[in-house]
Amino acid sequence: MSDLYENKDKGKCSTIVFLDYSQAFDSISIPLLLKKLKELGFDQITVQWFKSFIENRTQVTSVEGKLSRSLRKVRGVPQGSCLGPILYNIYTADIMEAVKMCRVHCYADDCLLHFTYDKSFIKSITEVINEELCAIVKWSKNHGLKINADKCSLLHVVPPDIRQVLKTGEYGNILINKQKLKINQKVKVLGVIVDEDLTMSEHVAQSCHRALGRLRGIYRHRNLLPEEAKIRIVKSVVLPVFEYCLPAYGNSITKQELIRIEKMQNSAIRFIFNLKKSEHITPHREAANLMSIERRCRLLTGTLIHKVLIEKRPMYLYDRFQTRQDVSEQSTRQNYSLNFPRVRKEVGKKGFYFFAPKLYNKIPKEIIRSSSINSFRKQFKKYVFSS
């Protein structure tokens, strides 16, 4: 999301190809995986341990209480295990080397290609992306993975006039295995709906709809449950709908969308305390120890930044954070404050590397000096509640 906002601020275009692999975890070549483990420096004993974990596995299928005969698994890693996604990441770690012009973003078997270009390059993007996709298809075949072209799609984050040209196919179509990829106006990425204008309004609308559905499901029990039970239900079932990936989208939505979420949260508070629409919400929110969604977003974002800076991971976030001392030769009192880039437009302020340092720099230094992440979170939570 930050890359997209940053590119848009610079007047650049982005095209994203969303790849879908068929039975990705079940298609991993065990001998190739073990070979990669050796090349990455795992010692012989560790490689043998992994071999015993993933080889000689069997599976059965149960239908109406009857079991099929056992089938020996000759490929793949166990799904639903802690090691499954890690082993898949190791197996596919060199996918980045298959492309030259695009950035590859991966989360286990969710993979996308991000191509950034100037408006003047519009006539060549189809050719470039198709070459990159051919390289990805070749890499995938060599690794025993099959791309499902029917489920792959495109998202163009470009000005409206360029978007129209790309949709008509005037400069050619983007293909996988000679199959034209569908161009979408919005795409769900790891549960977050990203639209071609980066408004995030569709995601907010879907989240409100889901939260309302869950609230309606428990509303009929409002007079049977004690307040403490209703607070727990709301915190565990309704509010997580909005809190999922909140730092990724909550700092970038409009004030109107923020009010929309706040209204949904207010409905949950009315459910807890059996309030009428005319009754004031704030004292009851405080009684339930609930933050407004804006404060909750600040808390989660600030905690995320602190965790990244302390643990120095994930590296793709940590590497982008710099202090003002790192970028300036002049010594000032703000030397150890985080530096944030200059932006040209309002859209640039929605990028993580702009709003995150600004937010973190406002946190009192005595809180930042906390000895642990948990200690920081507790102190920062008190600070956010009181501010």
C-alpha positions, 0 to 999 in steps of 0.5 A: 500500500505504501509503495502504491501511495508513494508512486501515485504521489510521484505521478507514476503508474502502477500495475499489479498482477495477482498470481494464484497457484493451484494446490501450492503447498501440495506441489512442493518437490521434497528433494528440491526443498531439502537441496535448498535447505542445504544451500541455505546453510542448514547442517546435515542433522537439521536437514535430516530432521526436516526430511523425517518430518515431510517424507513418508507421510500418508493421508486418508479421506473420510466420507460418512464415517468410512475411510479410504485406503491410505495414500502415500504423499510423495510431494508437498508439506503439511498444511495447517502446521507452523512449519508449512508456510515457513518451508513454502517461503524457503522453497519459493525464496528465489522467485524474486530472482526470476524477474528483472523489472517488477517487484515481487510481494509474497505472503506464503502462497499469495504472490503478486508482481508490482510494476511501476512506470512513467506515463510515457512508458505506457506503450511498452508495459504490456510487453515488459509485464508479459516477459516477466510473467513468462519468466515467472511461469518458467520458474514455477514449472521448474519448481513443480508449481502450477499457476491457475490463470483463471484466478489470476487478475490485474489491477491498474492504479493509474489516471482514468485516461490511461486506465481506459486505454489499458482496458481496451487492450490498445497496446496489447493484453497481459497474458499467462500461458496465452490466456488473457488476464482479467482487469479488476476495479478492486481486488482482495489482498490478504483480506483487504479490498484494494480498489484502483483509486486507493480510496479503501472505501470498498474495504470499509463498506465490506467491514461495516457490513460484516460487523453489522451481520455479526452484531445482528446475530447476537442482538437478540440475546441483548437482554439475556447476557450480562454487560461483561459478557457482551463487552467480551463478545464485542471485543472478540467478534465485532471489533476485530473486523475493523482492527484486522490490518488497521495500520495498513488502511486506517491511516489512509481513509477519509474522515467520512469513512472513519465516521462510518466505522465509528458509527458501527462501533457506537452501535456495538456500545449501544448493544452492550449497555442497551442504550437508545440512539439519543443517549450519549456514547462517550462515558459508556465507551470509557466504562467498557474500556474501548478506544475510538477507532482513530485512537485504536489505529494510532495505538496499533500503528505506534506499537507496530513501528516500535516493534519493527525498530526494536526487533529490526524485522521485517527487514522490508519495513526496518530498512526504510526507517531512517533517523534525521541524523542519517540523512542530514549533516547538521546536528540538531536536537531532532537527530534521533527522530525518524525522518519522513520523505517530502511529498508533493500531494495529499495522497503521499501523506497516506503512505506508511513511510510518511505517516508512521515516522510523524506519528512515532515522533510525537510519542514522548521519549520516556515511553519510547525508552521502555525496556520491552515491547509489552511495556511500551504498549502499556504506557503508550495505551495510557498515553493514547487514552488520555490524549 
